[in-house]
Amino acid sequence: MRRYNLRHEADDRWLVVDGMTMRPAALDGIPICGMQWAEACDMVDLMNTLDSIERAADRYAASFRRSA
């Protein structure tokens, strides 16, 4: 399941939305908004990839703690 999605803004720009909070996503505290379509699509892909890596790392860490 993809955590991040796009939302069209009123000024014909796009923002990335966090599907867990339904709020604009942020990267290093900077809201991901005001982008053109192609840039926003790339950012959604990036954010979903980072989320996938983080979830996998958490699973591996939990597995390691159980086996230790």
C-alpha positions in Angstrom: 0.0 0.0 0.0 1.3 3.4 -0.9 1.4 5.9 2.0 1.8 9.1 -0.1 -0.5 10.5 -2.8 -1.0 13.7 -4.7 -3.6 16.4 -4.2 -4.4 19.1 -6.8 -4.2 22.6 -5.3 -6.4 25.5 -6.4 -3.5 27.3 -8.2 -3.0 24.4 -10.6 0.0 23.1 -8.5 0.3 19.8 -6.7 1.1 18.7 -3.2 2.1 15.4 -1.6 -0.3 14.2 1.0 0.5 11.7 3.8 -2.2 9.1 3.7 -1.8 8.3 7.4 -2.4 11.9 8.6 -4.2 13.3 5.5 -2.0 16.4 5.9 0.7 17.7 3.5 3.8 15.6 3.7 7.1 17.1 4.7 10.7 16.2 4.0 13.2 17.5 6.6 10.4 19.7 7.9 9.7 21.3 4.6 6.2 20.9 3.2 6.1 19.1 -0.2 3.8 21.4 -2.1 3.5 23.9 -4.9 5.0 21.6 -7.6 4.3 21.0 -11.2 2.7 17.6 -12.1 5.9 15.8 -13.1 7.9 17.0 -10.1 5.1 16.0 -7.8 4.9 12.5 -9.3 8.6 12.1 -8.8 8.4 13.3 -5.2 5.5 10.8 -4.4 7.6 8.0 -5.8 10.6 9.1 -3.7 8.5 9.4 -0.5 6.9 6.0 -1.0 10.3 4.4 -1.6 11.7 6.0 1.6 8.6 4.8 3.5 9.1 1.3 2.2 12.8 1.3 3.2 11.9 2.5 6.7 9.2 -0.1 7.2 11.6 -2.9 6.0 14.3 -1.6 8.3 11.9 -1.6 11.3 10.8 -5.2 10.5 14.4 -6.4 10.3 15.3 -4.6 13.6 12.3 -6.2 15.3 13.2 -9.6 14.0 16.8 -9.2 15.2 15.6 -8.1 18.7 13.3 -11.2 18.9 16.1 -13.6 17.9 18.7 -12.0 20.3 
